[in-house]
Amino acid sequence: MINVTKSYLPDFEEYTAYLKGVWERVHLTNDGPLLRELEAQMKEFLGVKHLKFCSNGTVVLQMALKALDITKEVITTPFSYVATTNALLWEGCTPVFADIRPDDFNIDADKIEPLITEHTQAILATHVYGNACQVEQIHAIAEKYRLKVIYDAAHTFGATYNGRSLLSYGDLSTCSFHATKVFHTVEGGCIVTNDDAMAQKLHFYRSFGHRNDDYYSIGINAKNSEFHAAMGLCVLPKVPELIAARRRVFDYYNNRLDFSRLTRPTLSPGMEYNYAYYPVVFDSEETLLRVVDALKAQEIVPRRYFYPSLNTLPFVPSYQACPVSEDIALRVLSLPLYPDLAESDVDRIAGIVNEAIAVSNVVY
Ligand SMILES: *Cc1c(COP(=O)(O)O)cnc(C)c1O
């Protein structure tokens, strides 16, 4: 079976060598030495000032909203993983959806300003598939209306925009290190800031608001363990190789797929991409379903990523139309992409896709 993604695993001995130290120290979690080492290495790798390694990429979104005191309206994207909207709802905020750009599926900066009201406090945008949002325009709008900017940068590890990690943009940026992401720690995530006081606040938030034996502030349990940090220490040095291998698969798809019958989102100029995903867009949902069936019949499992458009979720309080996002969500499919996906498999996948879309075009 070929899944949409496959986690990279380091050599078993490399991982267990770290565990030897854990056994010696009997320090399993709570700001341990491996976690601190991983944070230092990630800061260096990304070129960012403060980074807190946390338990996942969802709790860091919740921490970001809490740390910036966001409780009212937040302008956000309808085209992201459900965690982006859920974090807003969980924190009691009101998501206000700005539709996306038809070319790269990121939030459309031109659609943000008309949605701003006296209750708007922040913009929460996702760098979709690891491609930069219109960060300059978003920054300018935020300055003009004194809004905070949070980026869900879950897809961006190893990707840079204008020479800087995408995690360095906004008031706060968050990342996920879930097993399915470009860089992973099994489960994990981080929150990034340039602000010293904010970093201190997030440090306390991560660990119940604890400061030694005093309860210093509100907080949550967003800590991560030495076991997860050890995985991170094994995977991080491999990230450049993993991205290079992803790029080979990506380029191979580009050479094999029939682009007269499907399209792909564009990349922003200035991107040094991490090849996180390989989404393709078909002419209709019917074609997409035909492709999914054809692939599944050969034990190949693509993923409808993102589907559905988040503004249509039944638990979002009021429906706000986002026609571009709703349309793209019906027609976009992520094809399998991981570092050791064989060229022969990419050939096979592309062949099945090309055949299914050729058939569908005869039918219509
Ligand atoms: C993966 C992902 C998350 C959630 O991260 P977890 O670590 O699984 O909690 C949030 N937002 C986006 C855009 C994601 O892709």
The ligand as a Gaussian input file, in Angstrom:
#p B3LYP/6-31G(d) Opt

LIG

0 1
 C       -1.006000      19.344000      11.078000
 C       -1.648000      20.672000      11.163000
 C       -2.072000      21.221000      12.386000
 C       -2.146000      20.410000      13.659000
 O       -0.969000      19.952000      14.113000
 P       -0.955000      18.754000      15.191000
 O        0.492000      18.676000      15.564000
 O       -1.434000      17.526000      14.504000
 O       -1.815000      19.164000      16.325000
 C       -2.547000      22.516000      12.416000
 N       -2.633000      23.253000      11.290000
 C       -2.264000      22.767000      10.095000
 C       -2.358000      23.646000       8.895000
 C       -1.778000      21.452000       9.988000
 O       -1.457000      20.962000       8.791000

